[in-house]
Amino acid sequence: MLEIKNIYKTYGEKVALNHISIELEDGVYGLLGPNGAGKSTLMNIITDNLSMDEGEILYNGNNVAKLGKEFLKKIGFAPQQQGLYDEFTGRRFLSYMGTLKGISKDSLKSEIERVSKAVNLFNELDKKMGAYSGGMKQRILIAQAIMGSPKILIMDEPTAGLDPKERVRIRELLAEISSDKIILVATHVVSDIQSISKEIIMIKKGNIIEKGTPKDLIKRYAENGDLEDVYMKMFDGGQ
Ligand SMILES: Nc1ncnc2c1ncn2[C@@H]1O[C@H](COP(=O)(O)OP(=O)(O)OP(=O)(O)O)[C@@H](O)[C@H]1O
């Protein structure tokens, strides 16, 4: 279990996370909130890419700050698209990321084949990533995140820029691998997570304003509607 306890994070005067606590067990959790809610900040803190002002994170009861690398090895992270390695081929990128994750040379080839097939990029691995479309870049980020089958998968808007068919593929992939791992997916696209999440966490201006199963939230906030209606209600028409 991953326990996020009382995390407080500021950027100068701006409070990005206001004493947030959540507990995550195996399964998919949808982190839903409008732009600027604090989703990326939370994910960057969990993955140790950003420090927090206050709070702590426990993994199976142990403080992750003390676990250090041992904890980070258990995490796969697909950040929001950023400066990728344009000169690398997809294969070289996955090989590089796999090596960083400590995957042995012997298993690297089969692991690259497995993850690239899972995101439908197996036949594109020898192209340079600079020539990849936005959707392909997104998919190779997902592929590197699932390398080594991490116990915790953190995904920041994994389906951004993907066409409907690819969105479904990624959704199905997450559902399929979620039985033995914690998966936290940040998005503002409700339909991406409605059917696969065991719990939805709603975040607004750095505060968790509601959480529950999709079914429960719909019952409480939008009877006869869907999660999209709940979202509109909670976030005042989107924001
Ligand atoms: N490096 C930074 N310096 C100053 N303010 C920041 C910085 N990063 C984020 N913020 C602010 O902190 C708040 C939370 O931002 P964050 O990126 O975590 O939100 P988000 O929910 O991921 O948004 P989006 O859906 O647009 O990605 C926002 O008000 C944002 O402007």
The ligand as a MOL file (V3000), in Angstrom:
LIG
                    3D

  0  0  0     0  0            999 V3000
M  V30 BEGIN CTAB
M  V30 COUNTS 31 33 0 0 0
M  V30 BEGIN ATOM
M  V30 1 N 7.3560 25.3600 -11.3800 0
M  V30 2 C 6.3040 26.0590 -10.9860 0
M  V30 3 N 6.4240 27.3380 -10.5110 0
M  V30 4 C 5.3570 28.0320 -10.0960 0
M  V30 5 N 4.0960 27.5710 -10.0880 0
M  V30 6 C 3.9010 26.3230 -10.5370 0
M  V30 7 C 4.9820 25.5060 -11.0130 0
M  V30 8 N 4.4730 24.3020 -11.3990 0
M  V30 9 C 3.1400 24.3810 -11.1750 0
M  V30 10 N 2.7860 25.5900 -10.6660 0
M  V30 11 C 1.4470 26.0020 -10.2570 0
M  V30 12 O 0.9570 25.0710 -9.2990 0
M  V30 13 C -0.4120 24.7520 -9.5490 0
M  V30 14 C -0.5670 23.2520 -9.7980 0
M  V30 15 O 0.0530 22.9400 -11.0530 0
M  V30 16 P 0.0980 21.4650 -11.6490 0
M  V30 17 O 0.9190 21.5060 -12.8960 0
M  V30 18 O 0.4840 20.5130 -10.5970 0
M  V30 19 O -1.4460 21.2470 -12.0340 0
M  V30 20 P -2.1250 20.1280 -12.9500 0
M  V30 21 O -3.3620 19.7040 -12.2390 0
M  V30 22 O -1.1500 19.0870 -13.2940 0
M  V30 23 O -2.5350 20.9490 -14.2620 0
M  V30 24 P -2.6320 20.4600 -15.8090 0
M  V30 25 O -3.8910 19.6740 -15.9080 0
M  V30 26 O -2.7190 21.7560 -16.5400 0
M  V30 27 O -1.3930 19.6780 -16.1280 0
M  V30 28 C -0.8410 25.6350 -10.7250 0
M  V30 29 O -1.4330 26.7980 -10.2030 0
M  V30 30 C 0.4650 25.9530 -11.4140 0
M  V30 31 O 0.3760 27.2070 -12.0710 0
M  V30 END ATOM
M  V30 BEGIN BOND
M  V30 1 1 1 2
M  V30 2 1 2 3
M  V30 3 2 2 7
M  V30 4 2 3 4
M  V30 5 1 4 5
M  V30 6 2 5 6
M  V30 7 1 6 7
M  V30 8 1 6 10
M  V30 9 1 7 8
M  V30 10 2 8 9
M  V30 11 1 9 10
M  V30 12 1 10 11
M  V30 13 1 11 12
M  V30 14 1 11 30
M  V30 15 1 12 13
M  V30 16 1 13 14
M  V30 17 1 13 28
M  V30 18 1 14 15
M  V30 19 1 15 16
M  V30 20 2 16 17
M  V30 21 1 16 18
M  V30 22 1 16 19
M  V30 23 1 19 20
M  V30 24 2 20 21
M  V30 25 1 20 22
M  V30 26 1 20 23
M  V30 27 1 23 24
M  V30 28 2 24 25
M  V30 29 1 24 26
M  V30 30 1 24 27
M  V30 31 1 28 29
M  V30 32 1 28 30
M  V30 33 1 30 31
M  V30 END BOND
M  V30 END CTAB
M  END
